[in-house]
Amino acid sequence: MTFAERYISKARELMPHQDELQKIDPSINDPLVIDELIFAKGEYLGGMAAVILAILKQEAVDQSCTKIS
Protein backbone atom coordinates (compact mmCIF):
# COMPACT_ATOMS: atom_id res chain seq x y z
CA MET A 1 0.00 0.00 0.00
CA THR A 2 1.42 3.39 -0.97
CA PHE A 3 1.61 6.28 1.45
CA ALA A 4 -1.06 8.10 -0.56
CA GLU A 5 -3.43 5.14 -0.22
CA ARG A 6 -2.94 5.18 3.56
CA TYR A 7 -3.41 8.95 3.58
CA ILE A 8 -6.63 8.76 1.52
CA SER A 9 -8.00 6.05 3.80
CA LYS A 10 -7.25 8.10 6.93
CA ALA A 11 -8.68 11.27 5.33
CA ARG A 12 -11.92 9.42 4.52
CA GLU A 13 -12.06 8.09 8.08
CA LEU A 14 -11.44 11.44 9.79
CA MET A 15 -12.88 13.96 7.33
CA PRO A 16 -15.33 12.18 5.01
CA HIS A 17 -17.03 15.46 4.03
CA GLN A 18 -13.76 17.01 2.75
CA ASP A 19 -13.46 15.49 -0.71
CA GLU A 20 -10.56 17.79 -1.62
CA LEU A 21 -8.38 16.04 0.98
CA GLN A 22 -8.87 12.76 -0.85
CA LYS A 23 -8.25 13.94 -4.42
CA ILE A 24 -4.62 12.90 -4.92
CA ASP A 25 -2.87 10.35 -7.07
CA PRO A 26 -2.91 7.09 -5.09
CA SER A 27 0.49 6.12 -6.52
CA ILE A 28 2.31 8.89 -4.59
CA ASN A 29 4.63 7.47 -1.97
CA ASP A 30 6.11 10.67 -0.55
CA PRO A 31 4.36 12.54 2.29
CA LEU A 32 6.06 15.82 1.30
CA VAL A 33 4.48 15.64 -2.14
CA ILE A 34 1.07 15.01 -0.58
CA ASP A 35 1.57 17.97 1.77
CA GLU A 36 2.51 20.28 -1.11
CA LEU A 37 -0.39 19.14 -3.32
CA ILE A 38 -3.01 19.61 -0.63
CA PHE A 39 -1.54 22.87 0.69
CA ALA A 40 -1.70 24.24 -2.86
CA LYS A 41 -5.49 23.83 -2.62
CA GLY A 42 -5.60 26.17 0.39
CA GLU A 43 -4.17 26.77 3.84
CA TYR A 44 -7.19 25.25 5.60
CA LEU A 45 -6.93 22.00 3.66
CA GLY A 46 -3.15 22.05 4.02
CA GLY A 47 -3.50 22.30 7.79
CA MET A 48 -5.89 19.36 7.89
CA ALA A 49 -3.57 17.35 5.65
CA ALA A 50 -0.65 18.12 7.96
CA VAL A 51 -2.60 16.70 10.89
CA ILE A 52 -3.53 13.56 8.94
CA LEU A 53 0.11 13.10 7.90
CA ALA A 54 1.22 13.49 11.53
CA ILE A 55 -1.31 10.86 12.63
CA LEU A 56 -0.02 8.44 9.99
CA LYS A 57 3.55 9.08 11.10
CA GLN A 58 2.65 8.39 14.74
CA GLU A 59 0.79 5.21 13.78
CA ALA A 60 3.90 4.02 11.90
CA VAL A 61 6.07 4.72 14.95
CA ASP A 62 3.61 2.91 17.21
CA GLN A 63 3.58 -0.11 14.89
CA SER A 64 7.36 -0.29 14.73
CA CYS A 65 7.61 -0.08 18.54
CA THR A 66 5.08 -2.88 18.86
CA LYS A 67 7.11 -5.08 16.50
CA ILE A 68 10.28 -4.50 18.55
CA SER A 69 8.64 -5.35 21.87
C-alpha positions in Angstrom: 0.0 0.0 0.0 1.4 3.4 -1.0 1.6 6.3 1.5 -1.1 8.1 -0.6 -3.4 5.1 -0.2 -2.9 5.2 3.6 -3.4 9.0 3.6 -6.6 8.8 1.5 -8.0 6.1 3.8 -7.3 8.1 6.9 -8.7 11.3 5.3 -11.9 9.4 4.5 -12.1 8.1 8.1 -11.4 11.4 9.8 -12.9 14.0 7.3 -15.3 12.2 5.0 -17.0 15.5 4.0 -13.8 17.0 2.8 -13.5 15.5 -0.7 -10.6 17.8 -1.6 -8.4 16.0 1.0 -8.9 12.8 -0.9 -8.2 13.9 -4.4 -4.6 12.9 -4.9 -2.9 10.3 -7.1 -2.9 7.1 -5.1 0.5 6.1 -6.5 2.3 8.9 -4.6 4.6 7.5 -2.0 6.1 10.7 -0.5 4.4 12.5 2.3 6.1 15.8 1.3 4.5 15.6 -2.1 1.1 15.0 -0.6 1.6 18.0 1.8 2.5 20.3 -1.1 -0.4 19.1 -3.3 -3.0 19.6 -0.6 -1.5 22.9 0.7 -1.7 24.2 -2.9 -5.5 23.8 -2.6 -5.6 26.2 0.4 -4.2 26.8 3.8 -7.2 25.2 5.6 -6.9 22.0 3.7 -3.2 22.0 4.0 -3.5 22.3 7.8 -5.9 19.4 7.9 -3.6 17.3 5.6 -0.6 18.1 8.0 -2.6 16.7 10.9 -3.5 13.6 8.9 0.1 13.1 7.9 1.2 13.5 11.5 -1.3 10.9 12.6 0.0 8.4 10.0 3.6 9.1 11.1 2.7 8.4 14.7 0.8 5.2 13.8 3.9 4.0 11.9 6.1 4.7 15.0 3.6 2.9 17.2 3.6 -0.1 14.9 7.4 -0.3 14.7 7.6 -0.1 18.5 5.1 -2.9 18.9 7.1 -5.1 16.5 10.3 -4.5 18.5 8.6 -5.4 21.9 
